[in-house]
Amino acid sequence: MSAEPDTIYIVDDEPGMRKALCRLLRAEGFDARAFASPREFLAGYDAQTIACLLLDVAMPELDGMEFQQILAQRGLRIPIVFLTAHGDIPMSVRAVKAGATDFLTKPVNDADLLRAVRAALKTAARLAAEQWAHKALATRHATLTPREKEVMALVVKGMLNKQIAAHFGTGEQNIKIHRSRVMAKMGVLSLADLVRAAERLEGGNSAGV
């Protein structure tokens, strides 16, 4: 069986533009899905797909720049390629700083569009891999007992076994046992690996993943 084609979502209020983009992308083997408005896109968006979004800037209901902010607020990390007939450099800079992978002007050259789409899909694949890794890490962390989580938190802060034992009012041997179980359950072999795992967990939480 062949792998499913990558998905390209298109949000543009111009029917002719949606049709032309779908024709081009499908001819290249992509699964192109077009919507006339951000509202329609949100109703049809599948967050489980590895995909990117071709997003028009000037739309009557909600402009693309505003919609980019809404997607970020909702934690929807889909790479965006902006398309606009009236863009300027400051606008493109704002879009890229906010996370867009590219900013193209209409009429767009086919080669430039396909290049931008493929680059955005590479970003989407990386984000999906990071999200999967974080979920796997969070699943392992969830197997720790409350005391093991407390021990892990103190270990990654740099506290020694004897210091942690004094903190809990227990023997150092008990802390060694807890620490060994933490390492095994988290799937790490060294303190450095455990610290990195803790940082990834914290980073994922702050990003809303």
Backbone as numpy.savetxt, mean C-alpha at the origin, in Angstrom:
# Nx Ny Nz CAx CAy CAz Cx Cy Cz
-2.58 -23.02 -16.53 -3.42 -21.83 -16.53 -2.54 -20.58 -16.53
-2.96 -19.56 -17.28 -2.21 -18.32 -17.31 -2.65 -17.43 -16.16
-1.76 -16.55 -15.72 -2.09 -15.64 -14.64 -3.14 -14.64 -15.10
-3.94 -14.16 -14.14 -4.94 -13.17 -14.48 -4.25 -11.87 -14.88
-4.83 -11.13 -15.83 -4.21 -9.87 -16.26 -4.27 -8.82 -15.15
-3.28 -7.93 -15.14 -3.29 -6.83 -14.19 -4.47 -5.91 -14.49
-4.99 -5.30 -13.43 -6.18 -4.45 -13.57 -5.80 -2.98 -13.62
-6.37 -2.28 -14.59 -6.20 -0.83 -14.70 -7.58 -0.19 -14.55
-7.76 0.58 -13.50 -9.01 1.32 -13.30 -8.87 2.68 -13.97
-9.94 3.12 -14.61 -9.97 4.40 -15.30 -11.13 5.22 -14.75
-10.84 6.43 -14.30 -11.90 7.33 -13.86 -11.79 8.61 -14.68
-12.76 8.81 -15.56 -12.75 9.97 -16.45 -14.19 10.24 -16.86
-14.59 11.50 -16.83 -15.99 11.82 -17.15 -16.25 11.90 -18.65
-15.20 11.78 -19.47 -15.39 11.82 -20.93 -15.55 10.40 -21.49
-16.72 10.07 -22.04 -16.95 8.72 -22.58 -15.94 8.33 -23.65
-15.60 9.28 -24.53 -14.65 8.97 -25.59 -13.27 8.61 -25.05
-12.83 9.31 -24.02 -11.53 9.02 -23.41 -11.55 7.66 -22.73
-12.64 7.35 -22.04 -12.74 6.04 -21.38 -12.68 4.92 -22.41
-13.39 5.10 -23.52 -13.43 4.08 -24.55 -12.05 3.89 -25.18
-11.36 4.98 -25.48 -10.05 4.91 -26.12 -9.03 4.25 -25.19
-9.06 4.61 -23.92 -8.12 4.03 -22.97 -8.37 2.55 -22.78
-9.63 2.17 -22.69 -9.96 0.74 -22.54 -9.49 -0.06 -23.75
-9.70 0.49 -24.93 -9.30 -0.21 -26.15 -7.79 -0.42 -26.16
-7.03 0.61 -25.84 -5.57 0.53 -25.84 -5.07 -0.47 -24.80
-5.58 -0.37 -23.60 -5.10 -1.20 -22.50 -5.47 -2.67 -22.69
-6.68 -2.92 -23.17 -7.09 -4.30 -23.40 -6.29 -4.94 -24.53
-5.92 -4.13 -25.52 -5.10 -4.65 -26.61 -3.71 -5.06 -26.10
-3.29 -4.45 -24.98 -2.00 -4.79 -24.38 -2.12 -5.91 -23.34
-3.32 -6.45 -23.21 -3.52 -7.58 -22.30 -3.93 -7.22 -20.89
-4.26 -5.97 -20.64 -4.68 -5.55 -19.31 -6.19 -5.71 -19.14
-6.62 -5.83 -17.89 -8.04 -5.83 -17.55 -8.41 -4.38 -17.25
-8.98 -3.68 -18.21 -9.32 -2.27 -18.06 -10.77 -2.12 -17.62
-10.96 -1.35 -16.54 -12.31 -1.12 -16.00 -12.53 0.38 -15.88
-13.52 0.90 -16.60 -13.72 2.35 -16.68 -14.94 2.81 -15.90
-14.81 4.00 -15.29 -15.88 4.59 -14.50 -15.98 6.07 -14.83
-17.20 6.61 -14.78 -17.42 8.00 -15.14 -17.19 8.96 -13.98
-17.09 8.43 -12.75 -16.93 9.31 -11.60 -16.23 8.56 -10.47
-15.67 9.29 -9.52 -15.07 8.65 -8.35 -16.06 7.79 -7.58
-17.30 8.25 -7.50 -18.32 7.49 -6.78 -18.53 6.10 -7.41
-18.58 6.07 -8.75 -18.75 4.79 -9.45 -17.52 3.90 -9.21
-16.35 4.50 -9.22 -15.13 3.73 -8.99 -15.15 3.06 -7.62
-15.48 3.81 -6.59 -15.50 3.26 -5.24 -16.49 2.10 -5.12
-17.58 2.16 -5.87 -18.56 1.09 -5.83 -18.05 -0.17 -6.52
-17.14 0.00 -7.49 -16.65 -1.16 -8.26 -15.23 -1.57 -7.96
-14.57 -0.89 -7.04 -13.16 -1.15 -6.76 -12.98 -2.41 -5.92
-12.08 -3.27 -6.35 -11.73 -4.48 -5.61 -10.33 -4.28 -5.02
-10.27 -4.07 -3.72 -9.00 -3.77 -3.06 -8.05 -4.96 -3.05
-8.53 -6.15 -3.41 -7.68 -7.34 -3.42 -6.88 -7.48 -4.71
-7.18 -6.67 -5.70 -6.48 -6.77 -6.98 -5.19 -5.95 -6.95
-4.20 -6.42 -7.71 -3.01 -5.61 -7.94 -3.35 -4.72 -9.13
-3.46 -3.43 -8.88 -4.00 -2.54 -9.90 -3.44 -1.14 -9.75
-3.68 -0.33 -10.78 -3.38 1.09 -10.69 -4.59 1.86 -11.21
-4.55 3.17 -10.99 -5.69 4.01 -11.34 -5.26 5.12 -12.27
-5.91 5.19 -13.44 -5.75 6.32 -14.35 -6.85 7.32 -13.98
-6.46 8.45 -13.47 -7.42 9.38 -12.88 -7.38 10.75 -13.56
-8.54 11.16 -14.08 -8.67 12.48 -14.67 -8.62 13.53 -13.56
-8.11 14.70 -13.87 -8.04 15.76 -12.87 -9.34 16.56 -12.84
-9.77 17.08 -13.99 -10.94 17.96 -14.04 -12.21 17.14 -14.27
-13.00 16.98 -13.20 -14.28 16.28 -13.28 -15.32 17.08 -12.52
-16.57 17.04 -12.96 -17.60 17.90 -12.36 -17.96 17.56 -10.92
-18.00 16.29 -10.59 -18.45 15.89 -9.25 -17.37 16.11 -8.19
-16.16 15.68 -8.50 -15.04 15.75 -7.57 -13.76 15.70 -8.39
-12.87 16.68 -8.24 -11.68 16.64 -9.10 -10.69 15.59 -8.60
-9.80 15.20 -9.50 -8.89 14.11 -9.21 -7.97 14.36 -8.03
-7.53 15.60 -7.86 -6.64 15.92 -6.75 -7.35 15.72 -5.42
-8.60 16.14 -5.35 -9.39 15.96 -4.12 -9.64 14.47 -3.87
-9.89 13.73 -4.95 -10.16 12.30 -4.80 -8.91 11.56 -4.33
-7.74 11.99 -4.77 -6.49 11.40 -4.30 -6.40 11.51 -2.78
-6.79 12.66 -2.24 -6.75 12.86 -0.79 -7.75 11.94 -0.08
-8.92 11.76 -0.67 -9.93 10.89 -0.08 -9.45 9.44 -0.04
-8.83 8.99 -1.12 -8.31 7.62 -1.15 -7.26 7.43 -0.06
-6.38 8.42 0.12 -5.35 8.33 1.15 -5.97 8.29 2.54
-6.99 9.10 2.76 -7.66 9.12 4.06 -8.33 7.80 4.38
-8.79 7.11 3.34 -9.45 5.82 3.53 -8.45 4.66 3.57
-7.18 4.96 3.39 -6.16 3.91 3.42 -6.13 3.05 2.18
-6.68 3.54 1.07 -6.67 2.78 -0.19 -5.39 3.13 -0.94
-4.43 2.22 -0.89 -3.09 2.52 -1.43 -2.96 2.03 -2.87
-3.71 2.64 -3.76 -3.63 2.27 -5.17 -2.80 3.32 -5.90
-1.76 2.91 -6.64 -0.94 3.88 -7.38 -1.78 4.63 -8.41
-1.55 5.93 -8.49 -2.34 6.79 -9.37 -1.48 7.40 -10.46
-1.97 7.30 -11.70 -1.41 8.03 -12.83 -2.44 9.08 -13.22
-2.10 10.35 -13.06 -3.04 11.41 -13.40 -3.02 11.71 -14.89
-4.21 12.03 -15.40 -4.38 12.47 -16.78 -5.12 13.80 -16.77
-4.60 14.79 -17.47 -5.27 16.09 -17.47 -5.01 16.84 -18.77
-5.99 17.64 -19.16 -5.83 18.49 -20.34 -5.38 19.89 -19.94
-5.39 20.19 -18.66 -5.09 21.56 -18.21 -4.14 21.57 -17.02
-3.17 20.68 -17.01 -2.24 20.60 -15.89 -1.11 21.61 -16.00
-0.44 21.83 -14.89 0.75 22.67 -14.88 1.77 22.04 -13.94
2.96 22.61 -13.90 4.03 22.02 -13.10 3.70 22.01 -11.61
3.21 23.11 -11.03 2.86 23.06 -9.60 1.84 21.98 -9.28
0.86 21.79 -10.16 -0.15 20.76 -9.94 0.48 19.37 -9.96
1.35 19.13 -10.94 1.99 17.83 -11.05 2.89 17.55 -9.84
3.57 18.60 -9.35 4.43 18.44 -8.18 3.59 18.06 -6.97
2.45 18.72 -6.78 1.57 18.40 -5.64 1.08 16.97 -5.72
0.72 16.54 -6.93 0.19 15.20 -7.12 1.24 14.15 -6.79
2.46 14.34 -7.27 3.53 13.37 -7.03 3.93 13.36 -5.56
4.00 14.54 -4.94 4.32 14.60 -3.52 3.28 13.87 -2.68
2.04 13.87 -3.17 0.95 13.19 -2.45 0.91 11.70 -2.77
1.83 11.22 -3.62 1.92 9.79 -3.86 1.64 9.31 -5.26
1.25 10.21 -6.18 1.00 9.78 -7.56 2.29 9.28 -8.19
2.18 8.28 -9.05 3.37 7.74 -9.71 3.71 8.48 -10.99
2.73 9.17 -11.58 3.01 9.93 -12.80 1.90 10.95 -13.04
2.18 11.90 -13.92 1.24 12.98 -14.24 1.37 13.26 -15.73
0.36 12.85 -16.50 0.43 12.95 -17.96 -0.62 13.94 -18.47
-0.30 14.59 -19.58 -1.23 15.54 -20.17 -1.92 14.94 -21.40
-3.18 15.30 -21.58 -3.95 14.88 -22.74 -3.69 15.84 -23.89
-3.70 15.37 -25.14 -3.79 13.94 -25.52 -2.50 13.21 -25.18
-2.63 12.04 -24.59 -1.47 11.33 -24.10 -0.92 10.38 -25.17
0.38 10.32 -25.27 1.04 9.40 -26.19 0.88 7.97 -25.67
0.55 7.05 -26.57 0.32 5.66 -26.15 1.52 5.07 -25.43
2.71 5.30 -25.96 3.91 4.73 -25.36 4.15 5.30 -23.96
3.92 6.60 -23.79 4.09 7.22 -22.48 3.07 6.67 -21.48
1.84 6.49 -21.94 0.80 5.96 -21.06 1.13 4.54 -20.61
1.54 3.69 -21.56 1.84 2.30 -21.22 3.05 2.22 -20.29
4.04 3.08 -20.53 5.20 3.12 -19.63 4.76 3.49 -18.22
3.91 4.50 -18.11 3.44 4.95 -16.80 2.62 3.88 -16.10
1.78 3.20 -16.87 0.94 2.14 -16.32 1.79 0.99 -15.78
2.78 0.58 -16.54 3.63 -0.54 -16.10 4.44 -0.16 -14.86
4.89 1.08 -14.80 5.62 1.53 -13.61 4.70 1.55 -12.40
3.46 2.00 -12.60 2.49 2.05 -11.50 2.14 0.64 -11.01
2.07 -0.31 -11.93 1.77 -1.68 -11.54 2.92 -2.31 -10.75
4.14 -1.93 -11.07 5.28 -2.41 -10.27 5.17 -1.88 -8.85
4.76 -0.63 -8.72 4.55 -0.06 -7.39 3.42 -0.78 -6.68
2.35 -1.11 -7.41 1.23 -1.82 -6.81 1.65 -3.19 -6.30
2.48 -3.87 -7.07 2.95 -5.20 -6.65 3.81 -5.09 -5.40
4.64 -4.05 -5.33 5.47 -3.85 -4.13 4.61 -3.56 -2.91
3.60 -2.71 -3.07 2.71 -2.38 -1.96 1.95 -3.62 -1.48
1.52 -4.47 -2.44 0.80 -5.69 -2.07 1.71 -6.64 -1.30
2.97 -6.74 -1.73 3.92 -7.60 -1.02 4.18 -7.09 0.39
4.30 -5.77 0.52 4.52 -5.19 1.85 3.31 -5.44 2.75
2.12 -5.31 2.18 0.90 -5.51 2.98 0.78 -6.98 3.40
1.11 -7.89 2.49 1.06 -9.32 2.82 2.06 -9.64 3.92
3.27 -9.09 3.81 4.30 -9.35 4.81 3.89 -8.80 6.17
3.27 -7.63 6.17 2.83 -7.05 7.44 1.73 -7.89 8.08
0.80 -8.37 7.26 -0.28 -9.20 7.80 0.27 -10.49 8.39
1.26 -11.08 7.70 1.88 -12.31 8.21 2.59 -12.03 9.54
3.25 -10.89 9.62 3.96 -10.51 10.84 2.96 -10.26 11.97
1.87 -9.58 11.65 0.84 -9.30 12.66 0.19 -10.59 13.15
0.03 -11.56 12.25 -0.54 -12.85 12.64 0.38 -13.56 13.63
1.69 -13.52 13.36 2.64 -14.14 14.28 2.64 -13.42 15.63
2.59 -12.09 15.58 2.58 -11.30 16.82 1.35 -11.62 17.66
0.24 -11.88 17.00 -1.01 -12.18 17.70 -0.94 -13.50 18.47
0.02 -14.37 18.12 0.13 -15.65 18.83 0.87 -15.50 20.15
1.49 -14.35 20.40 2.19 -14.14 21.66 1.20 -13.97 22.80
1.58 -14.46 23.96 0.77 -14.22 25.16 0.94 -12.77 25.58
0.04 -12.26 26.43 0.21 -10.88 26.91 1.58 -10.63 27.53
2.09 -11.57 28.34 3.39 -11.37 28.95 4.51 -11.40 27.91
4.37 -12.28 26.89 5.38 -12.33 25.84 5.42 -11.02 25.05
4.27 -10.41 24.84 4.23 -9.12 24.15 4.92 -8.05 24.98
4.72 -8.11 26.29 5.37 -7.14 27.17 6.88 -7.33 27.15
7.32 -8.59 27.20 8.74 -8.89 27.16 9.34 -8.42 25.83
8.65 -8.70 24.74 9.14 -8.28 23.43 9.32 -6.76 23.38
8.33 -6.03 23.90 8.40 -4.57 23.87 9.62 -4.05 24.61
9.96 -4.69 25.72 11.11 -4.25 26.50 12.43 -4.70 25.87
12.41 -5.89 25.27 13.62 -6.38 24.59 14.01 -5.45 23.46
13.04 -5.05 22.64 13.36 -4.20 21.48 13.77 -2.79 21.91
13.45 -2.43 23.16 13.92 -1.14 23.70 15.37 -1.23 24.15
15.91 -2.46 24.17 17.32 -2.62 24.53 17.57 -3.06 25.95
16.52 -3.42 26.68 16.69 -3.85 28.07 17.28 -5.26 28.14
18.15 -5.50 29.10 18.74 -6.81 29.31 17.77 -7.72 30.04
18.03 -9.05 29.97 17.15 -9.99 30.64 17.00 -9.68 32.13
18.12 -9.36 32.79 18.06 -9.11 34.23 17.28 -7.83 34.54
17.34 -6.85 33.63 16.58 -5.62 33.82 15.09 -5.88 33.66
14.74 -6.71 32.66 13.34 -7.06 32.43 12.81 -7.88 33.61
13.65 -8.79 34.12 13.25 -9.60 35.27 12.96 -8.71 36.47
13.81 -7.73 36.71 13.60 -6.80 37.82 12.33 -5.99 37.61
12.08 -5.62 36.35 10.88 -4.83 36.04 9.61 -5.60 36.40
9.60 -6.89 36.14 8.42 -7.72 36.41 8.46 -8.38 37.79
9.60 -8.27 38.48 9.72 -8.91 39.78 9.75 -10.42 39.69
10.46 -10.93 38.68 10.53 -12.38 38.49 11.99 -12.77 38.27
12.23 -14.07 38.08 13.59 -14.55 37.87 14.06 -14.34 36.44
15.37 -14.20 36.29 15.93 -14.00 34.97 15.70 -15.19 34.06
15.66 -16.40 34.63 15.42 -17.59 33.83 14.04 -17.56 33.18
13.06 -17.03 33.91 11.71 -16.91 33.34 11.71 -15.99 32.12
12.46 -14.90 32.21 12.54 -13.95 31.10 13.24 -14.60 29.91
14.27 -15.39 30.19 14.96 -16.09 29.11 14.00 -17.01 28.37
13.14 -17.69 29.12 12.16 -18.59 28.49 11.17 -17.79 27.65
10.65 -16.69 28.21 9.72 -15.84 27.46 10.38 -15.30 26.19
11.60 -14.86 26.34 12.33 -14.28 25.20 12.53 -15.33 24.11
12.87 -16.54 24.49 13.06 -17.62 23.52 11.77 -17.92 22.78
10.66 -17.92 23.50 9.36 -18.18 22.86 8.97 -17.05 21.93
9.28 -15.82 22.32 9.00 -14.67 21.46 9.77 -14.80 20.14
11.04 -15.14 20.23 11.86 -15.28 19.03 11.31 -16.37 18.12
10.91 -17.49 18.71 10.40 -18.61 17.92 9.08 -18.25 17.25
8.16 -17.66 18.01 6.85 -17.33 17.46 6.93 -16.23 16.41
7.85 -15.29 16.57 8.00 -14.21 15.60 8.82 -14.64 14.39
9.43 -15.82 14.46 10.18 -16.34 13.31 11.46 -15.60 13.05
12.13 -15.14 14.13 13.39 -14.40 13.96 14.51 -15.14 14.68
15.74 -14.85 14.26 16.90 -15.55 14.81 17.80 -14.65 15.64
17.62 -13.34 15.54 18.51 -12.43 16.25 17.73 -11.25 16.81
18.36 -10.54 17.73 17.74 -9.34 18.30 17.50 -8.30 17.22
18.45 -8.17 16.30 18.29 -7.19 15.21 17.05 -7.51 14.38
16.83 -8.81 14.10 15.64 -9.21 13.33 14.37 -8.88 14.10
14.40 -9.09 15.42 13.22 -8.81 16.24 12.92 -7.31 16.26
13.96 -6.50 16.35 13.78 -5.05 16.33 13.18 -4.61 15.00
13.67 -5.17 13.90 13.13 -4.81 12.58 11.68 -5.24 12.46
11.34 -6.41 13.01 9.96 -6.88 12.96 9.06 -5.92 13.74
9.52 -5.48 14.91 8.74 -4.55 15.72 8.55 -3.23 14.98
9.59 -2.77 14.30 9.50 -1.52 13.54 8.51 -1.64 12.39
8.51 -2.80 11.72 7.56 -3.00 10.62 6.13 -3.04 11.14
5.94 -3.67 12.29 4.60 -3.70 12.89 4.13 -2.28 13.22
5.00 -1.51 13.82 4.66 -0.13 14.18 4.42 0.72 12.95
5.28 0.54 11.95 5.12 1.30 10.71 3.83 0.97 10.01
3.45 -0.31 9.99 2.18 -0.71 9.36 1.00 -0.14 10.08
1.07 -0.10 11.42 -0.04 0.46 12.19 -0.22 1.94 11.92
0.92 2.67 11.85 0.82 4.11 11.63 0.34 4.44 10.23
0.58 3.49 9.27 0.13 3.73 7.88 -1.29 3.30 7.65
-1.89 2.69 8.68 -3.28 2.27 8.54 -3.44 1.00 7.78
-2.42 0.19 7.65 -2.51 -1.06 6.90 -3.19 -2.13 7.73
